[in-house]
Amino acid sequence: MALLVSYAAAVLPQDAAPKLGSLSDKSTHFIAFAVLTLLFRFSYRLTWFRTLLILCIYAGFIEVSQFFTPDRCAEVLDIVADIIGIGIGFLFYPYIKRLLMGYIEHANR
């Protein structure tokens, strides 16, 4: 579901696309892919490599789609921002997992 929503937001005309406050386009890519990475890691039993592969392919797919979308343009720097976001998502995953596991253990007492 998150992939569908993020794809729809990515291919909407620029003036109709949702905005996250005053964040730049690259910041939006970065945040979106960090969140997508966390969602993938928590939702599916995929190896980190498969998660990385799927999200990198998805990042490329979005940029190719934007190339053919009126009022949008494909940028290699968007893919770079996506990959950095994926890396940050991977870095935060073990800490968030530990935090959630502590919360669950505390709630089960």
C-alpha positions as CSV (number, residue, x, y, z in Angstrom):
1,M,0.0,0.0,0.0
2,A,2.8,2.4,0.9
3,L,4.4,1.8,-2.5
4,L,1.2,2.6,-4.3
5,V,0.6,5.8,-2.4
6,S,4.2,6.9,-2.9
7,Y,4.1,6.1,-6.6
8,A,0.8,8.0,-7.0
9,A,2.4,11.0,-5.3
10,A,5.5,10.8,-7.5
11,V,3.7,10.8,-10.8
12,L,1.0,13.4,-10.1
13,P,1.6,16.7,-11.9
14,Q,3.9,18.9,-9.8
15,D,1.3,21.4,-8.8
16,A,-1.1,18.6,-7.6
17,A,1.6,16.5,-5.7
18,P,1.4,16.5,-1.9
19,K,4.0,18.7,-0.2
20,L,5.7,18.2,3.2
21,G,5.8,21.7,4.4
22,S,8.8,23.7,3.0
23,L,11.0,20.6,2.5
24,S,13.0,20.4,-0.7
25,D,12.4,17.7,-3.3
26,K,15.5,15.8,-2.3
27,S,14.5,15.9,1.4
28,T,11.1,14.5,0.5
29,H,12.8,11.7,-1.5
30,F,15.1,11.0,1.4
31,I,12.4,10.8,4.0
32,A,10.0,8.8,1.9
33,F,12.6,6.1,1.2
34,A,13.8,6.0,4.8
35,V,10.2,5.3,5.8
36,L,9.7,2.8,3.0
37,T,12.8,0.9,4.1
38,L,11.5,0.8,7.7
39,L,8.1,-0.4,6.5
40,F,9.6,-3.1,4.4
41,R,11.9,-4.3,7.2
42,F,9.1,-4.5,9.7
43,S,6.4,-5.9,7.4
44,Y,8.2,-8.5,5.3
45,R,10.6,-11.2,6.0
46,L,13.1,-10.1,3.4
47,T,16.8,-10.1,3.7
48,W,18.4,-6.6,3.9
49,F,19.8,-7.2,0.4
50,R,16.4,-8.0,-1.1
51,T,14.9,-5.0,0.5
52,L,17.7,-2.8,-0.9
53,L,17.3,-4.3,-4.3
54,I,13.5,-3.9,-4.4
55,L,13.7,-0.2,-3.2
56,C,16.6,0.7,-5.6
57,I,14.6,-0.8,-8.5
58,Y,11.5,1.1,-7.3
59,A,13.5,4.4,-7.1
60,G,14.6,3.9,-10.7
61,F,11.1,3.0,-11.8
62,I,9.8,6.2,-10.3
63,E,12.3,8.3,-12.2
64,V,11.6,6.6,-15.5
65,S,7.9,7.1,-14.9
66,Q,8.5,10.8,-14.1
67,F,10.4,11.1,-17.4
68,F,7.1,10.3,-19.2
69,T,4.9,12.3,-16.9
70,P,3.9,15.8,-18.0
71,D,5.1,18.6,-15.6
72,R,7.7,16.2,-14.0
73,C,11.3,15.5,-14.8
74,A,13.6,12.5,-14.0
75,E,16.7,13.4,-12.0
76,V,19.7,11.1,-11.1
77,L,20.1,13.1,-7.8
78,D,16.6,12.0,-6.8
79,I,17.8,8.4,-7.0
80,V,20.9,9.4,-4.9
81,A,18.6,10.9,-2.3
82,D,16.4,7.8,-2.4
83,I,19.5,5.5,-1.8
84,I,20.7,7.7,1.1
85,G,17.2,7.5,2.6
86,I,17.3,3.7,2.2
87,G,20.7,3.6,4.0
88,I,19.4,5.8,6.9
89,G,16.3,3.5,7.1
90,F,18.6,0.5,7.5
91,L,20.7,2.4,10.1
92,F,17.7,3.3,12.2
93,Y,16.0,-0.2,11.9
94,P,17.8,-2.0,14.7
95,Y,17.3,0.9,17.2
96,I,13.6,1.2,16.4
97,K,13.2,-2.5,16.6
98,R,14.8,-2.6,20.0
99,L,12.7,0.2,21.2
100,L,9.5,-1.5,20.0
101,M,10.5,-4.8,21.5
102,G,11.1,-3.1,24.8
103,Y,7.7,-1.4,24.6
104,I,6.0,-4.8,23.8
105,E,7.8,-6.5,26.7
106,H,6.8,-3.8,29.0
107,A,3.2,-3.9,27.9
108,N,3.0,-7.7,28.4
109,R,4.0,-7.5,32.1
